[in-house]
Amino acid sequence: MKSIIGVLLIVLSLVVFGARISKKIQFKQNVSGYLKRAADASTIEIANEELTKVITYLEANNLTSGYTSMIWETPNEDIGFWYKNLKASQNELQNLKSESALERTNVLIKLRETLLDTGKKTKVTIPKGLAVYPNNKLWGFLITTALFSLLIGFVLIAIEADKKAKKKAEEQLKT
């Protein structure tokens, strides 16, 4: 019986982890992937097209304001600031009238600096936890519960396996 409960707890935790991974992939398909492409764009038109896809998705999914934090609000989790920055970049791309290659390149460089965080590893600038916003607390609870379920599930299975091994060893001693 404990083995069945253990397996069910493990399956439950894997379902939660799978759902969270799915959310992250879906977010990458609709936001972070296009932001990376906009940052890598070699023309104003391509950058604007990619950025417009992101902004359209954010507006359609009401991801334009709020904080992704669960306990206290910090600047790196401010969706409103990040969204306004994206809109300002889009506006700059759309209103650029200059045919000067230098000016166009400068705008693209500025866009790249806005969209990407550089350091040891270059990554797209996005408020942490935006993929599951506005349900960050729920997902925090689910992931924590899934971790405990996974651990408890393995412990229950290990206990049952140990009992069976001891029982088998006792039977072998009797014979």
JONOR-V890351 format. One record per residue. N is the residue number from 0. RES is the residue in three letters. SS is DSSP state (H for helix, E for strand, - for the rest). PSI is psi as a letter, one per 30 degrees, with the letter a starting at -180 (none if undefined). Layout:
N:RES:SS:PSI
N:RES:SS:PSI
This chain:
0:MET:-:e
1:LYS:H:e
2:SER:H:e
3:ILE:H:e
4:ILE:H:e
5:GLY:H:e
6:VAL:H:e
7:LEU:H:e
8:LEU:H:e
9:ILE:H:e
10:VAL:H:e
11:LEU:H:e
12:SER:H:e
13:LEU:H:e
14:VAL:H:e
15:VAL:H:e
16:PHE:H:e
17:GLY:H:e
18:ALA:H:e
19:ARG:H:e
20:ILE:H:e
21:SER:H:e
22:LYS:H:e
23:LYS:H:e
24:ILE:H:e
25:GLN:H:e
26:PHE:H:e
27:LYS:H:e
28:GLN:H:e
29:ASN:H:f
30:VAL:H:d
31:SER:H:e
32:GLY:H:e
33:TYR:H:e
34:LEU:H:e
35:LYS:H:e
36:ARG:H:e
37:ALA:H:e
38:ALA:H:e
39:ASP:H:f
40:ALA:-:k
41:SER:-:f
42:THR:-:l
43:ILE:H:e
44:GLU:H:e
45:ILE:H:e
46:ALA:H:e
47:ASN:H:e
48:GLU:H:e
49:GLU:H:e
50:LEU:H:e
51:THR:H:e
52:LYS:H:e
53:VAL:H:e
54:ILE:H:e
55:THR:H:e
56:TYR:H:e
57:LEU:H:e
58:GLU:H:e
59:ALA:H:f
60:ASN:-:g
61:ASN:-:h
62:LEU:-:h
63:THR:-:f
64:SER:-:l
65:GLY:-:a
66:TYR:E:k
67:THR:-:f
68:SER:-:l
69:MET:-:f
70:ILE:-:e
71:TRP:-:l
72:GLU:-:k
73:THR:-:l
74:PRO:H:e
75:ASN:H:f
76:GLU:H:g
77:ASP:E:j
78:ILE:H:e
79:GLY:H:e
80:PHE:H:e
81:TRP:H:e
82:TYR:H:e
83:LYS:H:e
84:ASN:H:e
85:LEU:H:e
86:LYS:H:e
87:ALA:H:e
88:SER:H:e
89:GLN:H:e
90:ASN:H:e
91:GLU:H:e
92:LEU:H:e
93:GLN:H:f
94:ASN:H:g
95:LEU:-:j
96:LYS:-:f
97:SER:-:k
98:GLU:-:f
99:SER:-:k
100:ALA:H:e
101:LEU:H:e
102:GLU:H:e
103:ARG:H:e
104:THR:H:e
105:ASN:H:e
106:VAL:H:e
107:LEU:H:e
108:ILE:H:e
109:LYS:H:e
110:LEU:H:e
111:ARG:H:e
112:GLU:H:e
113:THR:H:e
114:LEU:H:f
115:LEU:E:k
116:ASP:E:k
117:THR:-:k
118:GLY:-:b
119:LYS:-:e
120:LYS:-:k
121:THR:-:k
122:LYS:E:l
123:VAL:E:k
124:THR:-:j
125:ILE:-:k
126:PRO:-:k
127:LYS:-:k
128:GLY:-:g
129:LEU:H:f
130:ALA:H:f
131:VAL:H:g
132:TYR:-:k
133:PRO:-:g
134:ASN:-:h
135:ASN:H:e
136:LYS:H:e
137:LEU:H:e
138:TRP:H:e
139:GLY:H:e
140:PHE:H:e
141:LEU:H:e
142:ILE:H:e
143:THR:H:e
144:THR:H:e
145:ALA:H:e
146:LEU:H:e
147:PHE:H:e
148:SER:H:e
149:LEU:H:e
150:LEU:H:e
151:ILE:H:e
152:GLY:H:e
153:PHE:H:e
154:VAL:H:e
155:LEU:H:e
156:ILE:H:e
157:ALA:H:e
158:ILE:H:e
159:GLU:H:e
160:ALA:H:e
161:ASP:H:e
162:LYS:H:e
163:LYS:H:e
164:ALA:H:e
165:LYS:H:e
166:LYS:H:e
167:LYS:H:e
168:ALA:H:e
169:GLU:H:e
170:GLU:H:e
171:GLN:H:e
172:LEU:H:e
173:LYS:H:f
174:THR:-:none
